[in-house]
Amino acid sequence: MKALKTGVLAAALLTAVPAMAQVHVGVILSLTGPAASLGIPEKKTVELFPKTIDGQAITYTILDDGSDPTTAVKDARQLIEQDHVDVILGPSITPNALAIIDVVAEKRVPDIAIVPSISNPVTDKTRWVFSAPQSNALMAHAVVENMLKQGYKKVAFIGFSDAYGEGWWKAFSADAKSNGIDVVDKESYARTATSVTGQALHILAAKPQAVLVAASGTPAALPARALKQVGFKGQIYQTHGVANPDFLRVCGADCNGTLLPVAPGLVASQLPQSTPFKAAAVRMDQIFEKAYGNTVSQFTVNAWDSGVLLEHALPVALKVAKPADKTAFRAALRDALEGLKDVPGADGIYTMSATDHNGLDARAVVMVRIENGAWKLVK
């Protein structure tokens, strides 16, 4: 396992402030494996995070979970038991984020996950878990609203055969049913599948007007391409799990016209001036573009906002406890995260509470259309 350390202040600086222990942030991302197209831009984003907050030095240690839940658990234990981190950011994908919940709960270490819908409802275990991205329910509702607007009453669903796909199925099917939309077929496939032609033919036979693909990263291009190949002429929807440049490159012309819900920060410059968090979204966009060019993705935005939440919570926690007392400081940081109110990020406005560890509302979702390899805001 390779540890990538960034932002480590020089020993000379430590010598200059001997009484001040650093805040140590552990980061778990999928830098290799099927979810690498999520983890790599997230790593680039974390590397832009401040090295000091409120005068406090910050150290970041980034580990690669290889897109594997078992490795994610090992990473979490290493970060907590060997590196003695104060907080964890990540992992990148839902199965891995779910896998480390027991660890952070047992060790009482706050975790800001970069995946949706694992922090709510808040229970004894998820009491230490927060999520930066929009919940599946928020995103699914935006899809259903768009389907209703387009007049679609018969739709189909195909998603990953894991926690991500099932999470979307649960949120989408319930919302669709309550709004009178008939989901005429449900199909699934593995992230590592090389063909979904059989599932595409089943969907075609059910004659839906539209199909929602609930997958993430470049493997989400597979159903879109298969549906085109078997002759499906209806509307294709994707989830925010595909909103990165790699997906646009891989899916190419097969994805022209695809609709999906995304974080507003993905299209920061296209947001209306009245958007209350436009300044925060544009700030992220400009910093990322200066460092890496025009490559902002949904995962950039989500990772960025995990840092925004930390940036706002740390000064509050430091007034209660210091990093030298790990137990007290981890608890103070958890409490500070739970107390955040009206924090503008690139995803939206965050207001956490004891019953809501995501804190976003409907303002945190916009619909976009893929047009010739670019995201266009649907107004």
Salt bridges, closest charged atoms under 4 A:
GLU47 OE2 - LYS43 NZ 2.55
GLU81 OE2 - ARG77 NH1 3.25
GLU81 OE2 - LYS107 NZ 3.35
ASP86 OD1 - LYS326 NZ 2.83
ASP102 OD1 - LYS125 NZ 2.81
GLU106 OE1 - ARG77 NH2 3.17
GLU106 OE2 - LYS107 NZ 3.64
GLU145 OE2 - HIS141 NE2 3.30
ASP162 OD2 - ARG191 NE 2.48
GLU166 OE2 - LYS186 NZ 3.24
ASP175 OD2 - HIS141 ND1 2.85
GLU187 OE2 - HIS202 ND1 3.50
ASP246 OD1 - ARG249 NH2 3.53
ASP254 OD2 - ARG225 NE 2.90
ASP335 OD1 - ARG334 NH2 2.83
GLU338 OE2 - ARG334 NH1 2.87
GLU338 OE2 - HIS357 NE2 2.82
ASP361 OD2 - ARG363 NH2 2.82
GLU371 OE2 - ARG369 NH1 3.81
